[in-house]
Amino acid sequence: MKNPFEAFQQTDGRKREIPLDKILKFKEETLSKILKGYEDLLKNEAKDLVWLMQYSTVIKAYSIAEKKIEGIEYTAEDIEEFCYALDRSDQIPYLITGPAGVYISTLCNYAKEEEITLHLRDLNVKINLLGYRLPPNKKLIVEGNVGDFTGIGLDGGELIIEGSGKNYTGAGMKRGKIIIRHNLGFNTGHGMTGGEIIVGGRIKGLGKIVGGKIFEREHLIFPNEGVKPFYF
């Protein structure tokens, strides 16, 4: 029987490095770079493990994240691996789901792929802020439940959550589409000016909405006669 590993041996008897090893090494290096960028973000934005959920803070964190991921070559698979690296880490700062969500959203927004699927059903934590500023021509699919502030500031992309979300989903979104297969919490669409939020289950409550459309179980619930646009 021919040795299946014969191709990986040099003529002088030395073994060549198997290409799979190189691939794994490269992916480990990529994940290390992504983690390093996130740690730097935490140093700037989450001192003493305190991170206030304010829109100005989110904008600043996103700007820092943009700089930290610059030059890193990564794929959608690397983003998913990063999510699980955070979940299984024993370092407390990794559990701050706000900065994590901003960072993951930045990675998704700048990824080469136009369509990204994150299989997060097995995550122990529900990450906030996923889909932040998702731009046009980008489609992000998240398998699993998500936390608060999902899809805020959505800017033309399509965000699909194959599960449920919490509060302030789609807050401040300008255009695009958010599809939630199951249920949402309070203040859905707060401050949104355009786009669509389509919910397959129940919505506990709407926020103060300026424009756009919201559907609950295929029924248009905003705008309608009972819920008028709110002018800030």
Secondary structure, DSSP 8 states (H G I E B T S, - for coil): ---TTGGGB-TTS-B---HHHHHHHHHHHHHHHHHHHHHHHHHHH-GGG-----HHHHHHHHHHHHHHSTT----HHHHHHHHHHHHH---GGGG-HHHHHHHHHHHHHH-S-SEEEEE-TT-SS--SSTTTT--TT-EEEEES---SSTTTT-EEEEEEEES---SSTTTT--EEEEEESS-B-SSBTTT--SSEEEESS-BS-B----SSEEEETTEEEESSSSS-----
